[in-house]
Amino acid sequence: MAALKIRLFGLALMALGGFLFVWSVRDITSEWPQIFVGLGSVFCLSMGFGILIMPLEAPPTSSDTKSNPPA
């Protein structure tokens, strides 16, 4: 269940980034607020995408065979 919550959080961040992008392009007319909201949208989109593709389980390691080689 925790993995689903993490994935939903990433999806919500991507949706927030898309909303911020549309808002900055369409509704904000001042230059600096538009730049800052646009940068925030890129940050939210990239963090959301990173969370979505992040592996949640550690890859299996064979530390037993590496530390004790067969004789």
VMD Tcl script that builds the backbone (N, CA, C; Angstrom):
set m [mol new atoms 213]
animate dup $m
set s [atomselect $m all]
$s set {name element resname resid chain x y z} {
  {N N MET 1 A 0.825 -1.198 0.000}
  {CA C MET 1 A 0.000 0.000 0.000}
  {C C MET 1 A 0.865 1.257 0.000}
  {N N ALA 2 A 2.022 1.171 0.633}
  {CA C ALA 2 A 2.907 2.335 0.663}
  {C C ALA 2 A 3.424 2.661 -0.736}
  {N N ALA 3 A 3.671 1.631 -1.543}
  {CA C ALA 3 A 4.149 1.868 -2.902}
  {C C ALA 3 A 3.089 2.598 -3.727}
  {N N LEU 4 A 1.828 2.249 -3.518}
  {CA C LEU 4 A 0.754 2.927 -4.239}
  {C C LEU 4 A 0.666 4.403 -3.831}
  {N N LYS 5 A 0.852 4.684 -2.560}
  {CA C LYS 5 A 0.812 6.073 -2.099}
  {C C LYS 5 A 1.961 6.888 -2.690}
  {N N ILE 6 A 3.139 6.278 -2.794}
  {CA C ILE 6 A 4.288 6.978 -3.373}
  {C C ILE 6 A 4.034 7.263 -4.848}
  {N N ARG 7 A 3.488 6.285 -5.568}
  {CA C ARG 7 A 3.194 6.489 -6.991}
  {C C ARG 7 A 2.109 7.547 -7.189}
  {N N LEU 8 A 1.092 7.535 -6.344}
  {CA C LEU 8 A 0.041 8.550 -6.446}
  {C C LEU 8 A 0.578 9.940 -6.130}
  {N N PHE 9 A 1.520 10.025 -5.182}
  {CA C PHE 9 A 2.147 11.309 -4.886}
  {C C PHE 9 A 2.926 11.824 -6.093}
  {N N GLY 10 A 3.636 10.946 -6.777}
  {CA C GLY 10 A 4.347 11.340 -7.990}
  {C C GLY 10 A 3.401 11.786 -9.082}
  {N N LEU 11 A 2.295 11.080 -9.224}
  {CA C LEU 11 A 1.298 11.467 -10.225}
  {C C LEU 11 A 0.663 12.816 -9.882}
  {N N ALA 12 A 0.409 13.045 -8.594}
  {CA C ALA 12 A -0.151 14.332 -8.171}
  {C C ALA 12 A 0.841 15.464 -8.416}
  {N N LEU 13 A 2.122 15.217 -8.186}
  {CA C LEU 13 A 3.133 16.237 -8.472}
  {C C LEU 13 A 3.186 16.565 -9.961}
  {N N MET 14 A 3.051 15.550 -10.808}
  {CA C MET 14 A 3.044 15.805 -12.242}
  {C C MET 14 A 1.811 16.602 -12.654}
  {N N ALA 15 A 0.666 16.292 -12.066}
  {CA C ALA 15 A -0.551 17.047 -12.375}
  {C C ALA 15 A -0.413 18.496 -11.900}
  {N N LEU 16 A 0.173 18.691 -10.717}
  {CA C LEU 16 A 0.405 20.052 -10.221}
  {C C LEU 16 A 1.353 20.813 -11.136}
  {N N GLY 17 A 2.388 20.156 -11.609}
  {CA C GLY 17 A 3.317 20.797 -12.538}
  {C C GLY 17 A 2.645 21.198 -13.836}
  {N N GLY 18 A 1.774 20.345 -14.349}
  {CA C GLY 18 A 1.038 20.689 -15.564}
  {C C GLY 18 A 0.100 21.861 -15.355}
  {N N PHE 19 A -0.578 21.872 -14.197}
  {CA C PHE 19 A -1.455 22.996 -13.882}
  {C C PHE 19 A -0.663 24.295 -13.760}
  {N N LEU 20 A 0.472 24.247 -13.071}
  {CA C LEU 20 A 1.285 25.453 -12.913}
  {C C LEU 20 A 1.804 25.956 -14.254}
  {N N PHE 21 A 2.152 25.041 -15.150}
  {CA C PHE 21 A 2.636 25.453 -16.469}
  {C C PHE 21 A 1.546 26.170 -17.251}
  {N N VAL 22 A 0.362 25.577 -17.276}
  {CA C VAL 22 A -0.742 26.201 -18.011}
  {C C VAL 22 A -1.089 27.550 -17.395}
  {N N TRP 23 A -1.086 27.613 -16.073}
  {CA C TRP 23 A -1.406 28.864 -15.382}
  {C C TRP 23 A -0.375 29.940 -15.684}
  {N N SER 24 A 0.909 29.563 -15.682}
  {CA C SER 24 A 1.945 30.570 -15.926}
  {C C SER 24 A 1.907 31.073 -17.359}
  {N N VAL 25 A 1.598 30.215 -18.306}
  {CA C VAL 25 A 1.587 30.642 -19.705}
  {C C VAL 25 A 0.327 31.428 -20.038}
  {N N ARG 26 A -0.815 30.986 -19.514}
  {CA C ARG 26 A -2.080 31.572 -19.935}
  {C C ARG 26 A -2.489 32.795 -19.116}
  {N N ASP 27 A -2.323 32.756 -17.786}
  {CA C ASP 27 A -2.949 33.761 -16.937}
  {C C ASP 27 A -2.005 34.799 -16.339}
  {N N ILE 28 A -0.735 34.509 -16.197}
  {CA C ILE 28 A 0.174 35.465 -15.558}
  {C C ILE 28 A 0.775 36.353 -16.637}
  {N N THR 29 A 0.645 37.663 -16.443}
  {CA C THR 29 A 1.137 38.600 -17.456}
  {C C THR 29 A 2.441 39.266 -17.047}
  {N N SER 30 A 2.764 39.310 -15.760}
  {CA C SER 30 A 4.027 39.904 -15.324}
  {C C SER 30 A 5.176 38.947 -15.611}
  {N N GLU 31 A 6.341 39.529 -15.857}
  {CA C GLU 31 A 7.454 38.707 -16.310}
  {C C GLU 31 A 8.028 37.811 -15.212}
  {N N TRP 32 A 8.399 38.380 -14.066}
  {CA C TRP 32 A 9.072 37.592 -13.033}
  {C C TRP 32 A 8.173 36.543 -12.384}
  {N N PRO 33 A 6.930 36.862 -12.036}
  {CA C PRO 33 A 6.078 35.778 -11.514}
  {C C PRO 33 A 5.886 34.644 -12.513}
  {N N GLN 34 A 5.803 34.988 -13.795}
  {CA C GLN 34 A 5.648 33.955 -14.815}
  {C C GLN 34 A 6.887 33.063 -14.864}
  {N N ILE 35 A 8.058 33.646 -14.718}
  {CA C ILE 35 A 9.296 32.860 -14.722}
  {C C ILE 35 A 9.340 31.936 -13.518}
  {N N PHE 36 A 9.023 32.454 -12.322}
  {CA C PHE 36 A 9.106 31.639 -11.113}
  {C C PHE 36 A 8.063 30.515 -11.105}
  {N N VAL 37 A 6.858 30.801 -11.548}
  {CA C VAL 37 A 5.828 29.761 -11.595}
  {C C VAL 37 A 6.185 28.735 -12.669}
  {N N GLY 38 A 6.757 29.175 -13.772}
  {CA C GLY 38 A 7.203 28.241 -14.801}
  {C C GLY 38 A 8.322 27.335 -14.298}
  {N N LEU 39 A 9.255 27.899 -13.556}
  {CA C LEU 39 A 10.314 27.071 -12.974}
  {C C LEU 39 A 9.749 26.099 -11.945}
  {N N GLY 40 A 8.783 26.538 -11.170}
  {CA C GLY 40 A 8.131 25.634 -10.216}
  {C C GLY 40 A 7.399 24.506 -10.917}
  {N N SER 41 A 6.808 24.809 -12.068}
  {CA C SER 41 A 6.111 23.751 -12.811}
  {C C SER 41 A 7.102 22.716 -13.337}
  {N N VAL 42 A 8.248 23.171 -13.827}
  {CA C VAL 42 A 9.262 22.236 -14.314}
  {C C VAL 42 A 9.792 21.394 -13.162}
  {N N PHE 43 A 9.994 21.994 -12.004}
  {CA C PHE 43 A 10.465 21.254 -10.837}
  {C C PHE 43 A 9.444 20.198 -10.413}
  {N N CYS 44 A 8.173 20.566 -10.359}
  {CA C CYS 44 A 7.138 19.607 -9.956}
  {C C CYS 44 A 7.017 18.471 -10.967}
  {N N LEU 45 A 7.075 18.797 -12.245}
  {CA C LEU 45 A 6.997 17.753 -13.268}
  {C C LEU 45 A 8.178 16.793 -13.181}
  {N N SER 46 A 9.365 17.327 -12.997}
  {CA C SER 46 A 10.537 16.455 -12.954}
  {C C SER 46 A 10.558 15.608 -11.689}
  {N N MET 47 A 10.185 16.177 -10.555}
  {CA C MET 47 A 10.151 15.390 -9.324}
  {C C MET 47 A 9.066 14.322 -9.392}
  {N N GLY 48 A 7.910 14.662 -9.948}
  {CA C GLY 48 A 6.843 13.685 -10.086}
  {C C GLY 48 A 7.240 12.541 -10.995}
  {N N PHE 49 A 7.891 12.852 -12.105}
  {CA C PHE 49 A 8.343 11.808 -13.014}
  {C C PHE 49 A 9.406 10.936 -12.357}
  {N N GLY 50 A 10.309 11.564 -11.617}
  {CA C GLY 50 A 11.341 10.806 -10.918}
  {C C GLY 50 A 10.759 9.873 -9.878}
  {N N ILE 51 A 9.737 10.324 -9.174}
  {CA C ILE 51 A 9.093 9.475 -8.179}
  {C C ILE 51 A 8.347 8.329 -8.856}
  {N N LEU 52 A 7.749 8.601 -10.006}
  {CA C LEU 52 A 7.022 7.536 -10.708}
  {C C LEU 52 A 7.939 6.421 -11.208}
  {N N ILE 53 A 9.129 6.760 -11.672}
  {CA C ILE 53 A 10.007 5.727 -12.222}
  {C C ILE 53 A 10.998 5.188 -11.199}
  {N N MET 54 A 10.951 5.691 -9.981}
  {CA C MET 54 A 11.881 5.259 -8.949}
  {C C MET 54 A 11.624 3.802 -8.566}
  {N N PRO 55 A 12.673 2.976 -8.500}
  {CA C PRO 55 A 12.457 1.596 -8.043}
  {C C PRO 55 A 12.169 1.589 -6.544}
  {N N LEU 56 A 11.205 0.785 -6.133}
  {CA C LEU 56 A 10.808 0.785 -4.735}
  {C C LEU 56 A 11.424 -0.354 -3.940}
  {N N GLU 57 A 11.877 -1.409 -4.609}
  {CA C GLU 57 A 12.536 -2.498 -3.906}
  {C C GLU 57 A 14.006 -2.510 -4.285}
  {N N ALA 58 A 14.834 -2.888 -3.321}
  {CA C ALA 58 A 16.256 -3.000 -3.598}
  {C C ALA 58 A 16.491 -4.220 -4.473}
  {N N PRO 59 A 17.420 -4.142 -5.403}
  {CA C PRO 59 A 17.699 -5.315 -6.241}
  {C C PRO 59 A 18.293 -6.426 -5.375}
  {N N PRO 60 A 18.007 -7.672 -5.723}
  {CA C PRO 60 A 18.541 -8.772 -4.910}
  {C C PRO 60 A 20.056 -8.843 -5.009}
  {N N THR 61 A 20.679 -8.968 -3.877}
  {CA C THR 61 A 22.133 -9.083 -3.853}
  {C C THR 61 A 22.502 -10.471 -3.353}
  {N N SER 62 A 23.561 -10.977 -3.863}
  {CA C SER 62 A 24.038 -12.284 -3.425}
  {C C SER 62 A 25.296 -12.080 -2.579}
  {N N SER 63 A 25.134 -11.440 -1.450}
  {CA C SER 63 A 26.276 -11.147 -0.589}
  {C C SER 63 A 26.818 -12.412 0.063}
  {N N ASP 64 A 25.982 -13.445 0.181}
  {CA C ASP 64 A 26.456 -14.682 0.793}
  {C C ASP 64 A 27.498 -15.361 -0.089}
  {N N THR 65 A 27.274 -15.379 -1.394}
  {CA C THR 65 A 28.218 -16.054 -2.275}
  {C C THR 65 A 29.456 -15.221 -2.512}
  {N N LYS 66 A 29.349 -13.905 -2.402}
  {CA C LYS 66 A 30.514 -13.054 -2.615}
  {C C LYS 66 A 31.475 -13.106 -1.429}
  {N N SER 67 A 30.927 -13.156 -0.209}
  {CA C SER 67 A 31.793 -13.145 0.951}
  {C C SER 67 A 32.351 -14.538 1.262}
  {N N ASN 68 A 31.651 -15.597 0.883}
  {CA C ASN 68 A 32.095 -16.965 1.152}
  {C C ASN 68 A 32.141 -17.750 -0.165}
  {N N PRO 69 A 33.220 -17.611 -0.920}
  {CA C PRO 69 A 33.287 -18.352 -2.192}
  {C C PRO 69 A 33.419 -19.842 -1.931}
  {N N PRO 70 A 32.925 -20.655 -2.871}
  {CA C PRO 70 A 33.025 -22.111 -2.665}
  {C C PRO 70 A 34.484 -22.547 -2.697}
  {N N ALA 71 A 34.803 -23.543 -1.873}
  {CA C ALA 71 A 36.196 -24.008 -1.777}
  {C C ALA 71 A 36.466 -25.160 -2.704}
}
mol reanalyze $m
mol bondsrecalc $m
mol representation Tube
mol addrep $m
